[in-house]
Amino acid sequence: MVLKSLLLLICLWICIPVNSSVVDTIKVKSEKMNRDIPCIVIVPDTKKGESRFPVLYLLHGYSNKGYHDSHKVWIDKIKSDLPILADQYGIMIVCPNAENSWYWDSLEEPKSQFETFITKELVEYIDENYVTVSDRRGRAITGASMGGHGALWLSIRHQDIFGAAGSMSGGVDITLFPDKWEIKKHLGEQSSNKQIWEHYTVINQIDKLRNGSLCLIIDCGYNDFFFQVNNNLHQKLLKQKIAHDYIVRPGGHTFQYWSNSIDYQLLFFSNFFKNISEVNLP
């Protein structure tokens, strides 16, 4: 009886997946903003044989409850099993705290320069301090809501840095929301800065793309207040013959929706990283 119990315990131990990833909470110095920016870094199990890991930069959305812990929102509130998924796919995941910046170099706030921080300072820090695939073939970026806007804004403008990008419920056309989410804090009032607002919205950056220059996945729920602007983006990409994955499902602008979305997107990015040798990226 004792022997049977021991054998059962051994079998259970063998069958239960063990999460060996490491979750680091770090601070990265921004020279441009002259301050430290907190980030979460999820490092997959280094014992699985990979010599270098591709990196997914995973961006948070706007917070009206304070942004001091925004770098933790993905792992604390949206997808607690991100470390397990990092192990499963062999992908390092980096979650920076970009406050309520919309991931721009703010025109109005010198201490909010997050385009430079993420595409230069953070990427350089991660590549220097972790074992990464340190070129665009090993980098992807995605995010939810404000973070979806940020991921597309940064990747389209920095195709030398990122090879793949995604958006979940992204605010891809800010021009329809002139009084929302502190946008005018960074761009000024829309009424007196119309050209700036037009330029700083993702849907108007599409002309910078050519087919195949960036592997794209876009995702939005039918019940999301950003659904129409995402559908408009999809139609514009189709018109300009830019290949992309476009997923729509029932759901709204919620943590639950994004918890589901990130599963699809991690699979998409995993396939991108695996097939990179077969893709003719510039």
Secondary structure, DSSP 8 states (H G I E B T S, - for coil): -HHHHHHHHHHHHHHS-----EEEEEEEEETTTTEEEEEEEEE--GGGS-SSB-EEEEE----SS-STTGGGHIIIII-TTHHHHHHHHT-EEEEE--TT-TTSB-SS-TT-BHHHIIIIIIHHHHHHHS-B--SGGGEEEEEBTHHHHHHHHHHHHTTTT-SEEEEES----GGG-TTSTTHHHHH--GGG-HHHHHHTSGGGGGGG--TTSSEEEEEEETT-TTHHHHHHHHHHHHHTT---EEEEES--SSHHHHHHHHHHHHHHHHHHHHTGGGS---
